[in-house]
Amino acid sequence: MDEQAIIDYVGQTCSGVDVVRPTEGVGAGDTFFIYDPERNLSDKQRFPFATIVTKDYGDFDATSNLNRDGVFRLNVGVSRETFRAVFPNTEAHDSAALDVLIPHPVYAAQSWISVLNPSAERFEQLKPLVAEAYARAVRRLAGA
């Protein structure tokens, strides 16, 4: 799987999603999937349910070593229950390992999961998690 294949999948299966790919500023090169069916949410309301990050962010988020050539990290925000089911214990994870499901190196406490350069097989496992994150975003906007 490459970044574009993931972007295409989310764009085709999750209606109402704004795929944001900044070309300038801090997020340049990254991708943000935001449920905004009317494309009218204020900046405060535009919270992504999934992201693709392509670079390290200084000491804040560098443990995945994304500055390696061709490496990216897919991040998905799931429910606490799902997060606990995927990661039932607190064992350490290698945040720089490719194609391995890991707790997000910074946002695990907010129930975000990650994988660096997922294979097609791993992405098949991630599809239900992406669907859950999308459904959560839809409910959040509906006020449910």
DAPEQUI-V610672 format. One record per helix or strand of 3 or more residues. SS is the DSSP state (@ for helix, = for strand). FROM is the first residue (numbers start at 1). LEN is the number of residues. If there is no record, write none. Layout:
BEGIN
ss->{SS;SS}
from->{FROM;FROM}
len->{LEN;LEN}
END
This chain:
BEGIN
ss->{@;=;=;@;=;=;@;@;=;@}
from->{3;17;31;43;50;73;80;108;112;120}
len->{11;4;5;3;4;5;7;3;5;23}
END
